[in-house]
Structures are given as C-alpha cells and as structure tokens.
Amino acid sequence: MATELDDGIWWFDLRGVNAYLLVADGSSADETHRSDDVTVIDAGAPWTRRALCRQLTEAGFDPRDVDRIALTHYDLDHVGGLGALGFDCPIYAGQPDAAIVRGDRSPGWSDRKAAFQSLAHPLTTAPDHPVETITEGDTVGALDVYTTPGHTRGHVTYVDASRSVAFIGDLVRESGGRLEASPWALSYDTSALADSIRRLAELDLDVDVLAMGHGTPFVEGASERLADLAARL
C-alpha cells in the first residue's frame, strides 16, 4: 500500500523492501501532477514490479510521470524494477554501483557482499536509459547527495533539507521500532558503514523523516535517532 508520510513524500511498502516517491512541490494525490517534479527513490526487486507500479498509481502517478530514479545502491531488491516498468527517465547512482547498474562491470567476488551481488546479478537487466554517476555534493532534483559507503561501496544517501527528509537506503534498517545498522552479513565493510552513520549524525541534518530500505520509516525525530544509533556503534 502507498502511504503518504508527509506532504508529497510517499512510501511504497513492497513486502520486504521499500521504495519512495518525492514530489517536489508536495502535491497530494488529488491534485493535477503534470507540472510536478517527481523522483522515485529505489526501484524494488524483480518480483515487486507489479506492486511498485500499483502503488505508483495509488499515489496518483504512472511511470511516464517520473522525472528521475535515484538509487541508493546496487542490490537486487533495489534495482530489480528498473527494466520492466516503462520508466522513461535518467537514473542516478554512486560509483562503483552505477557501473554495475549500467552493465559496464560485474560486482566481482572480492568480498561477501560482492559475491552475493554476483550470484544475484543474472536476475537483473541493465536499463535502457542513461545511468548517471553521482558523488558527494551533487544534487539530484531536489535531493542533496551524501556518499555513505559500507553496505555497498557506492551507497549514497539523499537529503531534502527543505522537506526534512533523508532517504538512507540500506545504511540502516528499522526493527521493532528501533534503528539499527545494516548487519555484517549484508554489508561489505561494517567499519565503513559505522563511519558513514557517525558522519551523517555529525552533520546535524535536522531532518524528521527517515526513509530506509527495510522496515517502517520514521516520520519524526530522524536526526535524534541517527545520533542515538551513532552513539551505540
């Protein structure tokens, strides 16, 4: 079910993984969307394509309305919906994840994360549209980009300070109402992951909505929750 977390910030619960939609002017679903600037954050898994399309419709949009797709990272359950939903827009990702999304390189076998990605890689399809590489300091639509490696090498976080929201991908997860770091088994470097969490907390981003890849997003106190997690690492 599509849930509007705040004005123009939509959560798509895809049964085990989340995707999000950000409408730049904060329009609600009962308004005309043709002039809106629309960003989808992450694209779900191959088996959640129908759910993503259905929830996009529930929010009042279809794939042709989407101006861009901002990927937090390359993983099967975050890029699997790219190839079959009729999106006609550019895609953005950090490096080296962007090169894997484009099909320019394979994940390799250098560590447990890369090995898992390589095993799942045949289930993904390189998108037809351009995949742009982004890094710290770039902007994607209304979103500021922060490099946050650890879960993957090219993991990024997107922040819209004016809307008080951070899309933090799999750097963290929600479990039982508590914010936790991505677990060791699913991350390529837990030390880098902890450093990324601490750095975000130290930036004092002053955001309320924390939108993660797994679990229920928080709609208030995001900065405080990040600070608390950083103190526990």
SVG drawing of the C-alpha trace seen along z (x, -y; Angstrom):
<svg xmlns="http://www.w3.org/2000/svg" viewBox="-8 -24 47 41">
<polyline fill="none" stroke="black" stroke-width="0.4" points="0.0,0.0 1.2,-3.5 1.4,-5.7 2.0,-9.5 4.5,-10.0 4.3,-13.8 3.1,-16.2 4.4,-14.8 6.7,-12.1 5.4,-8.6 6.4,-5.3 5.9,-2.2 5.9,0.9 6.9,3.7 6.8,6.6 10.3,6.8 11.8,3.8 10.8,0.1 10.8,-2.4 9.8,-6.0 8.5,-8.9 9.2,-12.5 7.0,-15.2 9.0,-18.4 6.1,-20.8 4.5,-18.5 1.2,-18.0 -1.2,-15.4 -2.7,-12.6 -6.0,-14.5 -4.2,-17.4 -3.0,-17.7 0.5,-16.3 1.6,-17.2 3.8,-20.1 5.2,-18.3 8.9,-17.2 8.8,-13.6 11.6,-11.4 11.4,-7.7 14.0,-6.5 15.0,-2.9 13.0,-0.5 12.4,2.7 13.1,6.3 12.1,8.1 9.3,9.8 7.9,6.5 7.5,4.7 3.7,5.1 3.4,3.8 5.6,0.8 3.5,0.0 0.3,0.4 1.4,-1.8 2.7,-4.4 -0.9,-4.5 -2.3,-4.7 -0.2,-7.8 -1.7,-9.3 1.2,-8.8 2.3,-6.4 5.8,-5.6 5.6,-8.3 5.3,-11.0 8.6,-10.1 11.4,-12.6 14.3,-10.5 15.1,-7.5 17.6,-8.0 19.2,-4.7 20.8,-4.5 22.8,-1.5 23.1,1.6 21.3,4.6 18.8,7.0 16.0,5.7 16.7,2.1 17.3,2.1 15.2,5.1 12.2,3.0 14.2,0.8 13.8,2.8 10.1,3.5 8.1,0.6 8.1,-1.8 10.2,-4.5 11.5,-7.0 13.9,-9.0 17.6,-9.1 18.8,-7.0 21.4,-8.1 23.7,-6.1 27.0,-6.3 30.2,-4.7 31.1,-1.9 27.4,-0.8 26.5,-2.9 28.8,-0.9 27.2,2.3 23.7,0.9 24.8,-0.1 26.2,3.4 29.7,2.0 31.2,4.2 30.2,7.2 30.2,7.0 33.1,9.4 33.9,11.8 36.3,9.8 34.2,9.9 30.9,11.5 28.8,8.6 30.2,8.7 29.8,12.5 26.1,12.2 25.6,9.5 27.3,11.6 25.1,14.6 22.0,12.3 23.3,10.3 21.8,12.6 18.4,11.7 18.8,8.0 18.6,6.3 20.6,3.2 18.2,0.3 17.7,-1.2 18.1,-4.8 21.3,-6.5 22.7,-5.8 24.5,-8.9 27.3,-8.7 26.9,-11.0 29.0,-11.8 29.1,-13.9 27.9,-17.5 25.8,-16.7 22.1,-17.3 19.5,-15.0 16.3,-17.0 15.6,-18.5 17.9,-16.0 21.4,-16.6 23.8,-13.6 26.0,-12.3 28.4,-9.3 27.7,-6.7 29.7,-3.6 29.6,-0.4 26.6,1.6 27.9,1.3 30.9,-0.6 28.8,-3.1 26.0,-3.6 24.6,-7.1 22.1,-9.0 19.7,-11.6 18.5,-14.5 15.9,-17.2 16.5,-19.6 13.6,-21.8 11.3,-18.9 13.1,-17.5 13.6,-14.0 16.6,-11.7 16.4,-8.6 19.1,-6.5 18.8,-3.2 20.3,-0.2 22.8,-2.0 20.3,-1.3 17.1,0.6 14.2,0.4 13.5,3.4 10.8,3.4 10.7,-0.4 14.4,-0.7 17.0,-2.0 19.8,0.5 22.9,0.5 22.9,2.8 24.0,6.2 27.5,7.7 26.3,10.5 24.7,8.0 27.4,5.3 30.8,5.3 32.5,3.3 30.9,2.7 33.6,0.4 33.0,-1.9 29.2,-1.6 29.7,-2.7 31.8,-5.7 29.1,-6.7 26.4,-6.6 28.6,-8.6 29.4,-11.2 25.7,-11.7 24.9,-12.1 27.6,-14.7 26.3,-16.7 23.3,-17.6 21.0,-17.5 17.9,-18.4 15.5,-16.0 12.4,-14.5 11.5,-11.8 14.0,-8.9 13.2,-6.6 15.2,-3.4 15.2,-0.4 13.9,2.1 11.4,1.7 8.9,-1.1 10.2,-4.6 10.2,-7.1 8.2,-10.3 9.7,-12.3 12.9,-12.6 15.2,-11.3 18.2,-13.3 17.9,-12.2 17.5,-8.6 20.7,-8.7 22.6,-10.4 21.4,-7.7 22.5,-4.9 25.8,-6.5 26.4,-6.6 25.7,-2.9 28.2,-1.8"/>
</svg>
